[in-house]
């Protein structure tokens, strides 16, 4: 039952582990812990940067024991673990400290939705139908119930940096010019 994984699997896993490293550097230790879980699951050795992170956690844990008097109060226990595991005091932007992956997925889906919406307009769909179709396809991925039209409009304003949405396909064309779509595609590739 324990068959060795094909070489292509190792390459894909290596790419995944590299992606976790980048996400951990930019988005915090939640991704470091996802990396640890992935390495354990696939019996991969921890990369040096994960070992360094765990060593720093152990150092802070030992220092934290000396402050055990502070830890007796329930409020301080959470703060102490936040410090030990190197979570920021405040997370920038929406979401929870432990849900960086879900928030990242939602942001990526917003960009993909905007890109898909623009492609549908280029294929001849009217803006309302294109918005609904692209919304249904992209936000079904992350398990949201149907996203309402006002929210989809807000996402388009955010992604295209608009104060007001164009009403017709003709008005949308300068907004969804291919050079602007390339910027969204680069954002998707970066995320």
C-alpha positions as CSV (number, residue, x, y, z in Angstrom):
1,X,0.0,0.0,0.0
2,X,2.9,2.3,0.6
3,X,4.1,2.8,-3.0
4,X,6.7,5.4,-3.7
5,X,5.5,8.6,-5.3
6,X,6.4,9.2,-8.9
7,X,9.2,11.8,-9.6
8,X,6.7,14.3,-11.0
9,X,4.9,14.2,-7.6
10,X,8.1,15.1,-5.9
11,X,8.5,18.1,-8.2
12,X,5.0,19.2,-7.6
13,X,5.4,18.9,-3.9
14,X,8.7,20.8,-4.1
15,X,6.8,23.6,-5.9
16,X,4.1,23.5,-3.2
17,X,6.7,23.7,-0.4
18,X,8.4,26.7,-2.2
19,X,5.0,28.4,-2.5
20,X,4.4,27.9,1.3
21,X,7.8,29.5,2.0
22,X,6.8,32.6,0.0
23,X,3.4,32.7,1.6
24,X,4.8,32.3,5.1
25,X,7.3,35.2,4.5
26,X,4.5,37.5,3.3
27,X,1.4,36.3,5.1
28,X,2.6,34.9,8.4
29,X,3.2,31.6,10.3
30,X,-0.1,29.9,9.4
31,X,1.6,28.9,6.2
32,X,4.7,27.7,8.1
33,X,2.4,25.4,10.0
34,X,0.7,24.2,6.8
35,X,4.2,23.5,5.5
36,X,5.0,21.5,8.6
37,X,1.8,19.5,8.2
38,X,2.5,18.9,4.5
39,X,6.1,17.7,5.3
40,X,4.9,15.3,8.0
41,X,2.1,14.0,5.7
42,X,4.5,13.2,2.9
43,X,7.4,12.3,5.1
44,X,9.6,15.1,3.7
45,X,12.4,16.6,5.7
46,X,11.7,20.1,7.0
47,X,13.5,22.8,5.0
48,X,16.1,24.9,6.9
49,X,13.8,27.9,7.1
50,X,11.1,25.7,8.9
51,X,13.7,24.3,11.3
52,X,14.9,27.9,12.1
53,X,11.3,28.9,12.7
54,X,10.8,26.0,15.1
55,X,14.0,26.8,16.9
56,X,12.9,30.4,17.4
57,X,9.5,29.1,18.7
58,X,11.3,26.8,21.2
59,X,13.5,29.7,22.4
60,X,10.5,31.9,22.9
61,X,8.7,29.0,24.6
62,X,11.5,28.6,27.1
63,X,11.6,32.4,27.7
64,X,7.9,32.3,28.1
65,X,8.0,29.8,31.0
66,X,9.9,32.3,33.1
67,X,6.8,34.5,32.7
68,X,4.5,31.8,33.9
69,X,3.0,34.2,36.5
70,X,1.7,36.3,33.7
71,X,0.3,33.2,31.9
72,X,-2.0,32.3,34.7
73,X,-4.5,34.9,33.6
74,X,-6.6,33.6,30.6
75,X,-6.1,36.8,28.6
76,X,-2.4,36.5,28.7
77,X,-2.2,32.9,27.6
78,X,-3.5,33.7,24.1
79,X,-1.1,36.6,23.9
80,X,1.8,34.4,25.1
81,X,1.1,31.7,22.4
82,X,0.7,34.5,19.8
83,X,4.2,35.7,20.8
84,X,5.7,32.2,21.0
85,X,4.5,31.2,17.5
86,X,5.4,34.6,16.1
87,X,1.9,35.7,15.0
88,X,1.7,39.5,14.5
89,X,-0.1,41.4,17.2
90,X,-2.5,42.7,14.7
91,X,-3.2,41.1,11.3
92,X,-3.4,43.7,8.5
93,X,-6.6,43.5,6.6
94,X,-9.7,41.4,7.0
95,X,-9.7,37.8,8.3
96,X,-8.4,36.0,11.4
97,X,-4.8,35.3,12.3
98,X,-5.4,31.6,11.8
99,X,-7.3,31.9,8.6
100,X,-4.7,33.5,6.3
101,X,-5.2,30.7,3.7
102,X,-9.0,31.2,3.5
103,X,-8.6,35.0,3.1
104,X,-5.9,34.5,0.5
105,X,-8.1,32.1,-1.5
106,X,-11.0,34.6,-1.4
107,X,-8.7,37.5,-2.6
108,X,-7.5,35.2,-5.4
109,X,-11.0,34.3,-6.3
110,X,-12.0,38.0,-6.5
111,X,-9.2,38.6,-9.0
112,X,-10.1,35.5,-11.0
113,X,-13.7,36.5,-11.0
114,X,-12.8,40.0,-12.4
115,X,-10.6,38.4,-15.1
116,X,-13.3,35.8,-16.0
117,X,-16.0,38.6,-16.1
118,X,-13.9,40.5,-18.6
119,X,-13.4,37.4,-20.8
120,X,-17.1,36.9,-20.8
121,X,-17.6,40.5,-21.9
122,X,-15.1,40.0,-24.7
123,X,-17.0,36.9,-25.7
124,X,-20.2,39.0,-26.1
125,X,-22.1,38.5,-22.9
126,X,-23.9,41.5,-21.4
127,X,-22.4,42.9,-18.2
128,X,-25.2,41.7,-15.9
129,X,-25.1,38.1,-17.2
130,X,-21.3,38.1,-17.3
131,X,-21.1,39.2,-13.7
132,X,-23.6,36.6,-12.6
133,X,-22.0,33.7,-14.5
134,X,-18.4,34.6,-13.5
135,X,-19.6,35.1,-9.9
136,X,-21.4,31.7,-9.8
137,X,-18.3,29.9,-11.2
138,X,-15.7,31.5,-9.0
139,X,-17.3,31.9,-5.6
140,X,-18.8,28.4,-5.7
141,X,-15.1,27.2,-5.4
142,X,-14.7,28.6,-1.9
143,X,-18.1,27.3,-0.7
144,X,-19.9,30.7,-0.3
145,X,-23.6,30.6,-0.9
146,X,-24.6,32.6,-4.0
147,X,-22.8,35.9,-3.8
148,X,-25.3,38.7,-4.2
149,X,-25.0,41.1,-7.2
150,X,-24.1,44.1,-5.0
151,X,-21.1,42.2,-3.6
152,X,-20.1,41.2,-7.1
153,X,-20.3,44.8,-8.2
154,X,-18.1,45.9,-5.2
155,X,-15.5,43.2,-6.1
156,X,-15.4,44.6,-9.7
157,X,-15.0,48.1,-8.5
158,X,-12.1,47.0,-6.2
159,X,-10.4,44.9,-8.8
160,X,-10.6,47.5,-11.6
161,X,-10.2,50.4,-9.2
162,X,-13.4,52.1,-10.2
163,X,-15.7,54.4,-8.3
164,X,-18.6,53.6,-10.6
165,X,-19.2,50.6,-12.9
166,X,-19.8,51.0,-16.6
167,X,-23.3,49.9,-17.7
168,X,-22.8,48.7,-21.2
169,X,-20.2,46.4,-22.9
170,X,-19.0,49.4,-25.0
171,X,-18.4,51.4,-21.8
172,X,-16.5,48.4,-20.3
173,X,-14.2,47.9,-23.2
174,X,-11.6,50.6,-22.3
175,X,-11.7,49.3,-18.7
176,X,-11.1,45.7,-19.7
177,X,-8.5,46.4,-22.3
178,X,-6.0,43.5,-22.6
179,X,-3.1,45.5,-21.0
180,X,-5.3,46.0,-17.9
181,X,-6.3,42.3,-17.9
182,X,-2.6,41.4,-17.9
183,X,-2.2,43.3,-14.6
184,X,-5.0,41.2,-13.0
185,X,-3.4,38.0,-14.5
186,X,0.0,39.0,-13.0
187,X,-1.8,39.5,-9.6
188,X,-3.3,36.0,-9.9
189,X,0.1,34.5,-10.7
190,X,1.7,36.4,-7.8
191,X,-1.0,35.3,-5.3
